[in-house]
Amino acid sequence: MTDRLAGIHALITGAASGIGAASARRLAREGARLLLADVNGDGAKALADELGQASVQADVTRSADIERMLDHAYQLWGRLDVLLNNAGIAEVRPLFDVTEAEWDRMLAINLRAVFFVLQGAAKRMRQQPPIAASELRGKLIQTASIAAYRGGNANMAHYAASKAGVVSITRSAAQALAAHRITSNCVCPGAVDTPMWKKIDAEWGALEGWQTGEAWKRRTALIPLGRPETAEDVAGLVSFLASRDSDYMTGQAVNIDGGLVMGN
């Protein structure tokens, strides 16, 4: 354990697995105090108990749950320094087959919820004193994807659109909140070995008639650094953005993908 994030109070959505869980472990190890939120309340609680942190069950598509989640953070600490706005879903569907219901669900979770969680957190952050040993009042970190730039693949148009929207919201928030001393950045992972990618592999493989693991193999074979990405790879970048080392950084969409995308 280090003290890099000592004095930092962070809320992580989508914390029960994948990038959210890896980030929780990394931030806790570096001294942060955490509130872990997930629609899977049991999963969030299990991880929180493991790490000696707090948890809350929350469906981020519901405004009442967003308010309750933020209330919980302020009841715990009287402030919130960092939001990791990470909850999201993925789905493989051919462009011609995406239904209105599938489109609406994707954007409700991956874009609408991201905006209103960000908005709710920022409203409270702007009223609080600066973070200890920092000029900032708060930090917003969104989870986007390299799909925001390269479209993911032809069978994930609604997912890619949602992640492009996350990048746009991140930059709009950076402009709007700079005067309040709140930064906004997002991470753009590539092919990360998580439960979400196992779902993508199964759906993509079924569509193409491939065996389990083939879509993953084909995707990761293109990574210049020569290995699949782990959730821990992303957590390292999240830790930097949560730390005081990134205080002068805002409005950035940072690719962390082993080189799959070089430049936006």
ABEGO torsion letter per residue (X at the ends): XBAAABGBBBBBBGAABEAAAAAAAAAAAAGBBBBBBBABAAAAAAAAAAAGBBBBBBBAABAAAAAAAAAAAAAAAGBBABBBBABBBBBBBBAAABBAAAAAAAAAAAAAAAAAAAAAAAAAAAABBBBBGBABABBBBBBBBAAAAAGGBAAAAAAAAAAAAAAAAAAAAAAAAAAAGBBBBBBBBBBBBBAAAAAAAAAAAAAAGBBBGAAAAAAAAABAAGBBBBAAAAAAAAAAAABAAAAABBGBBBBBAGGABBEX
